[in-house]
Amino acid sequence: MNDTKAAEAAVSGVEAEAAAVTVAATVSTYPVAPGVRLNVRSGPGTNYGIVRVLPAGTRVPIFCQTPGTTVTGPYGTSKIWDNIDNGEYVSDAYVYTGSDGYVASRCS
C-alpha cells in the first residue's frame, strides 16, 4: 500500500469511529428494574426465544421500540418492547424510562 492510500485508510477509519461515537452519544440508556435479571428475547414478545439474561443493575440503550406481547412488570403493564441491540428485545415494563409511552422511534 502506498503512503497516500495508507493515509486515506487511516482517515476513513477515524471518520467511521467518530460517526459511531456520535450515534452512541445520541442513544440514551435506561435502568432495568432493581434486583431484576431480565430476559432478552430475539423478538418483541414472550413467544420469542431467550437470547441472554441481563444481570441485575444493568442499563440498556433503546434504539427503537415496537408493540408486542403485553407484559406486567415493576413499571406497570405494557405492550411496548425495547430494541436494545440487533435482534434483542426486552419488555418496557421492566425498564425505567419515566414514561408509560414510547420514548424512542418505532422500529421499522
C-alpha positions, -999 to +999 in steps of 0.1 A: +000+000+000+014+034-009+016+063+016-014+081+001-037+050+003-025+043+038-033+079+049-067+077+032-075+044+050-064+059+083-087+090+078-116+067+068-111+047+100-111+078+121-142+092+104-160+059+109-150+058+146-162+094+150-196+086+134-200+056+157-193+078+188-218+104+176-245+077+171-237+062+205-239+096+221-274+102+208-289+070+223-300+072+259-296+043+284-322+034+309-320+013+341-336-022+344-357-025+375-337-030+407-328-066+415-342-080+382-323-103+360-340-095+327-346-120+298-335-106+264-355-121+236-350-124+199-382-106+191-409-084+208-428-110+227-426-137+253-431-163+225-396-154+212-366-173+224-343-160+252-310-148+237-294-139+270-301-127+305-291-093+317-276-091+352-293-070+379-282-034+379-279-032+341-287-001+320-299-006+284-298+015+253-332+018+235-325+021+197-362+018+188-395+005+203-422-017+189-455-032+201-455-069+211-468-092+238-484-074+268-463-079+299-468-068+335-437-059+354-424-035+381-432-004+360-468-014+351-483-033+322-471-026+287-471-040+252-440-019+243-408-038+236-374-020+236-348-029+209-315-029+229-293-044+202-296-061+168-322-088+172-325-082+210-357-070+228-368-065+264-402-057+278-406-020+286-424-030+318-390-038+333-371-007+321-375+027+338-380+052+311-400+077+331-429+073+306-458+049+300-455+056+263-428+055+236-395+073+244-378+063+211-388+060+175-408+030+163-387+001+149-391-003+112 
